[in-house]
Every structure is written in C-alpha cells, then in structure tokens.
C-alpha cells in the first residue's frame, strides 16, 4: 500500500502546536507563577504527544489494517486514553503543577486547530465555491 503523506494543513497544525505552546508558555512565565507555567508546559507536551500519537495510529491502521480499521482505532483510542489518564494522574499527584495551567496546556492543540482553520478560511473564504455543489457550511 502507498505511503500516506502529510498534507500542508497537517504540517501547519503540527508546527503551530509548538508555536502556540511557546507563546502561551512565554506569557505564563512573564505574567504568572512558575507553577502555572510548569502546568502549561506539561499539559502542552501531553496534548502534542497525544496528537502525534493519534496521527501515527491513524496512518499505521489505514496502511496495514484498512479493512478492520474501526476495531483497531477503538482499541488504540482506549489504550491512549488510559495511558494519558495515568500520566495526568501522576503529574497531578506528584508534581507541583497548577491545575489551571495544566488545563490550558492540554488545550494547546484545540486552540491551535481553531486558529489554523480560521486563518485558512479568512485568507480565502470563497475557496469552497470553486467546487460544484459546494457551500460555506457543509464540508
């Protein structure tokens, strides 16, 4: 089966994750406590690693097990969820992170995806109309 290449949008999101984490972390270090910044850093790293892990799981599943993709992805989802839960439990109970900083850090990927999608649509809002039967609201 052919190798699945990353799209330009996926590369933008992956690079933007690190930029978003850096910006939020810099503001946290400048204006908030060290515990808050540590929470942002740890949460951001967990969310970015989780996003990358999901990407790799999807790529590998679609390349090797395309006919049985759904059961594999469900299983991998639960494995990823359990491991993430254990990591977050250890971080919360064993390190001096601020919970609100951790939540903000865990939101880095979501914040970046929203920014990337809005940015792509603001640059060229009528791009969907170039295709037949396209609309602004239905992908």
N, C-alpha and C positions, 0 to 999 in steps of 0.2 A: 504494500500500500504506500502511496505517496506521503512524503513528509509534510506535516501541517505547518505552514509558515505563519509567523505572527503578522497581523495586519498593522498598518500605520497607526490606527486608533489604539490598538492594544499596546504598542510601543509607547505611544504618548501617555497612556494611562499609567503604565509601569514607571516611566521616568517621572511623571507628575506625582506619583505616590511619594517618591523620595523628596521631591521639591516641596510638596505640601507638608510632609513631616518636618523638613528642615525649617520652613517658615514658622510653623506652629511652635516648634521647639525653640527657635530663636526668640520669639515673643514671650514664651514661657520663661526662658532663662532671664530675659531682660526685665520683665514686669511682674513675675510671680515667683513662688518659692522653688527651691531646688527639688523638694518632694513632688511638686506639681510637674515640673519639667521631667523628672525621672518617670513619673506616670505616663506622660505624653510619649516619651522615648520608648518605654517598654510596650505600651499599647500600640504605638505606631509600628514597631517591629513585629509584634504578633500579628497585626492585621495585614501587613505587607507580606509576611511569610505565608500567611493563610491564603492570600490572594494568589501568590505564586504557586503554592501547592495545589490549589484548585485548578489553575491553568494547566499544570503538568498532569494532574489526574485526568482532566478532560482530553488533553492531547493523547495521552497513552491509551485511554479507554477507547477513543474513537479510532485509533490506529490499530489496536490489537484485538479489541472485543466489540467491534461495531454492532454486531448482531445481538449482543447481550449487554448493551451499554447501560440500560436503566438499572438492572440489579447491581452492576459494578459501581455505578455512581452513587447509588443509595448506600451501599456498604462503605464506600470511601468517605461519603459525607458523614456517616456516624463515627467512623474512626477519627476523622479530622475534628469533629465536634468534641469527642471525648478527650482527645489529646489537648485541644485548645482549652477545654474546661479544666483539665488537670494543671496545665501551665498557668492559667489565670488564678486558680486556687493557690498554687504555690507562691505566685507573685504577690497576691493579696495578703496571704498569711505570713510570709517570710521576709518580705522586703518593705522598706519604708516609703512606698509609693502613695501618692494622693489618689483616691478613687476617682475623683472628677477628672484629674489629668489622665488617668488610665482610660476612662470612657472617651475622652476627647481623642486620645491616641488611637483607640480602637475604631474611631470614626474617620480616620485619615483616608482610607480607601473610598469610603462613601462620599466624603466631601470632594475628593479629587475627581471621582467619576462624574458627579454633578457638575463641577466646574468644567471638566473636559467636554461633556455633552453640550452644555450651554454655550461654551466657546465655539464648538464646531457648528452649532446651529445659528449663532449670531453672525459668524463670518459669511455664511451662505444660507440664509433662511429659505430660499426657494429651490434648494437642490432636490428636494423630493418631487417637485413638479416636472422635472425633466423626464421621469419615467411615466409610462402610460398608467392611468388609474392610480396615481399617487395622491396622497393627501398629507397635510401637515400633522395630522393627529394619529393616523394609523401607520405603523411601521411597515 
